[in-house]
Amino acid sequence: MDALHVSGIRCYAFHGCINEEAKAGGYFTVDISVTGDWSTAAKTDELSDAVDYVTLSKVAIEEMKVRSKMIETVAYRIAERIKKEHVLVKTVNVSITKERAPIELDVASVKVSVSI
Protein backbone atom coordinates (compact mmCIF):
# COMPACT_ATOMS: atom_id res chain seq x y z
CA MET A 1 0.00 0.00 0.00
CA ASP A 2 1.31 3.42 -0.96
CA ALA A 3 0.88 6.64 1.02
CA LEU A 4 0.60 10.36 0.42
CA HIS A 5 1.08 12.87 3.25
CA VAL A 6 0.15 16.55 3.20
CA SER A 7 1.40 18.35 6.29
CA GLY A 8 1.02 21.82 7.71
CA ILE A 9 -2.12 23.14 6.03
CA ARG A 10 -2.51 26.25 8.20
CA CYS A 11 -5.93 27.85 8.56
CA TYR A 12 -7.55 30.57 10.62
CA ALA A 13 -10.92 29.28 11.78
CA PHE A 14 -13.59 29.70 14.44
CA HIS A 15 -13.96 26.22 15.96
CA GLY A 16 -14.49 25.67 19.66
CA CYS A 17 -17.01 25.36 22.45
CA ILE A 18 -16.12 28.66 24.10
CA ASN A 19 -17.85 31.85 22.87
CA GLU A 20 -14.52 33.67 22.54
CA GLU A 21 -13.35 31.05 20.04
CA ALA A 22 -16.44 31.59 17.90
CA LYS A 23 -15.83 35.35 17.88
CA ALA A 24 -12.06 35.69 17.73
CA GLY A 25 -11.03 32.44 16.07
CA GLY A 26 -7.56 30.98 16.08
CA TYR A 27 -4.94 29.13 14.09
CA PHE A 28 -5.25 25.46 13.23
CA THR A 29 -2.98 23.10 11.31
CA VAL A 30 -4.34 20.18 9.31
CA ASP A 31 -2.29 17.12 8.34
CA ILE A 32 -3.67 14.53 5.93
CA SER A 33 -2.38 11.04 5.16
CA VAL A 34 -4.02 8.79 2.59
CA THR A 35 -3.16 5.30 1.41
CA GLY A 36 -3.94 3.47 -1.79
CA ASP A 37 -2.33 1.98 -4.86
CA TRP A 38 -0.30 4.59 -6.76
CA SER A 39 1.29 2.11 -9.19
CA THR A 40 -0.68 3.32 -12.22
CA ALA A 41 0.37 6.92 -11.58
CA ALA A 42 3.97 5.78 -11.13
CA LYS A 43 3.88 4.05 -14.52
CA THR A 44 1.99 6.68 -16.52
CA ASP A 45 3.48 9.76 -14.85
CA GLU A 46 0.03 11.38 -15.18
CA LEU A 47 -1.63 13.41 -12.45
CA SER A 48 -5.02 12.12 -13.60
CA ASP A 49 -3.95 8.65 -12.39
CA ALA A 50 -2.97 9.93 -8.95
CA VAL A 51 -4.42 11.54 -5.86
CA ASP A 52 -3.68 15.24 -6.22
CA TYR A 53 -2.40 16.75 -2.98
CA VAL A 54 -3.75 20.14 -4.07
CA THR A 55 -7.31 18.80 -4.04
CA LEU A 56 -6.73 17.22 -0.62
CA SER A 57 -5.52 20.58 0.69
CA LYS A 58 -8.52 22.39 -0.79
CA VAL A 59 -10.93 19.98 0.92
CA ALA A 60 -9.27 20.72 4.26
CA ILE A 61 -9.39 24.49 3.72
CA GLU A 62 -13.04 24.41 2.63
CA GLU A 63 -14.15 22.24 5.55
CA MET A 64 -12.19 24.34 8.05
CA LYS A 65 -14.36 27.31 7.01
CA VAL A 66 -17.49 25.52 8.30
CA ARG A 67 -17.67 26.32 12.01
CA SER A 68 -18.00 23.45 14.47
CA LYS A 69 -17.71 23.25 18.22
CA MET A 70 -15.51 20.15 18.09
CA ILE A 71 -12.41 19.72 15.92
CA GLU A 72 -13.23 16.00 15.91
CA THR A 73 -16.31 16.89 13.84
CA VAL A 74 -14.22 18.85 11.35
CA ALA A 75 -11.62 16.08 11.08
CA TYR A 76 -14.31 13.48 10.31
CA ARG A 77 -15.90 15.78 7.74
CA ILE A 78 -12.58 16.19 5.96
CA ALA A 79 -11.82 12.45 6.07
CA GLU A 80 -15.26 11.43 4.84
CA ARG A 81 -15.20 13.92 1.99
CA ILE A 82 -11.74 12.82 0.84
CA LYS A 83 -12.81 9.17 0.90
CA LYS A 84 -15.97 9.98 -1.05
CA GLU A 85 -14.31 12.19 -3.69
CA HIS A 86 -11.14 10.13 -4.34
CA VAL A 87 -11.77 6.56 -5.49
CA LEU A 88 -8.06 5.69 -5.29
CA VAL A 89 -7.96 6.42 -1.55
CA LYS A 90 -8.31 3.34 0.67
CA THR A 91 -7.67 4.90 4.08
CA VAL A 92 -7.58 8.47 5.35
CA ASN A 93 -6.03 9.92 8.49
CA VAL A 94 -6.72 13.54 9.35
CA SER A 95 -5.09 15.38 12.24
CA ILE A 96 -6.07 18.86 13.32
CA THR A 97 -3.92 20.84 15.74
CA LYS A 98 -5.46 23.78 17.58
CA GLU A 99 -2.76 26.26 18.53
CA ARG A 100 -2.99 27.88 21.95
CA ALA A 101 -6.30 26.44 23.08
CA PRO A 102 -7.98 28.91 25.47
CA ILE A 103 -7.76 26.84 28.62
CA GLU A 104 -6.28 27.75 31.98
CA LEU A 105 -3.35 25.36 31.65
CA ASP A 106 0.08 25.73 30.09
CA VAL A 107 -0.68 23.81 26.88
CA ALA A 108 0.93 24.78 23.57
CA SER A 109 -1.61 22.96 21.40
CA VAL A 110 -4.30 20.32 21.27
CA LYS A 111 -4.40 17.72 18.50
CA VAL A 112 -7.05 15.27 17.36
CA SER A 113 -6.58 12.49 14.79
CA VAL A 114 -9.24 10.43 13.05
CA SER A 115 -8.87 7.52 10.65
CA ILE A 116 -11.38 5.99 8.28
N, C-alpha and C positions, 0 to 999 in steps of 0.2 A: 504494500500500500504506500502510495506517495503522499507527500504533505506540502501544503503551502501555508506560510505564516505571514500575516500582515500585523506589524506591531507599531504601537505609538500613534494611533489615530486620535489626535487631541481635539476635543470639542468643548465648547462652553454651553452648558445646558442648565435646566432648572428642575432637576430631579431631587426628591427628598420628601420626608414626612414633616419637616419643620417649615413653618410659614416663611421664615427668612430665606430658606433655600428656594422656595417657589418665586420669591420676589427678586432676590439678588443673583441667584444662580451660582455656578462654580465650574471649575475645570474638571474634566473627566478624560481618561485615556482608555481607548478600546483596543484590544488585541484579539485577532481572529486567527484560528488555525482550522484548516479543512484538510480532509484526507480523501483520496480517491485514486483512480488509475490515470496517470498522466502520460502513459506510454504512447498514445496516438499523437498527442501534442509534441512529444519528444521526437517522434519520427517525422512528422509533417512540418514542424517548425512554424505552425500556424496558430495564431491567437484564437481563432474560431474553434480550435480543438482543445482549448485549455480553459481553466477557470481564471478569469481576468481579475487580478488583485485590485484594479481600479473599481470594478463593479462591487466587489466586496466592501471596499472602503466607502463607497457611496451609500450602500445599504446602511452601514453603521451610522454615517453622518445623518442620513434622513431619519432613521429611527431614534437617534439621540435628540432630535428636535421635538419629538412627541413626549410631552411631560408625563412622568409617572412618579409615584411616591417611592417605589422600590426599584433599585437598579437591577435586581433580579428579573423584574418584569421586562425591562428594556433588553437585557441580555438574551432572554428567551425569545423576544420578538425578533431580534437580529438573527439569532440562530435559526429560527423557524423560517424566516423569509429567505435566508441564504439557501437552506435545504430545499425549499420549494422552487426557487428560481434557477438553481444550478443543478442540472441532472447528473453531472459528473461527480458531485460532492456526495460522499458516503457518510462522513461524520463531520460535525462542526463543534468547535469549542470557542466560546466567546467569553472574554474576561473584560470587566469594566472596573477601572480604578477611579475612585472618587478622591480627589486631592483635598486635603485639609477638611475633613468632615467636621461639621460644627457640633462637636461634643466636648464635654468638659474634661477631657483626658488628653494627654500628650500623645496623639496619634497622627502620624504623617499622612496616612491614607488608609482607605478601606477598599478591599477588592473582592469582587464576586466572580465566580467562573461557573458557566453552565456548559453541558455537553449534550448533544443529541445526535 
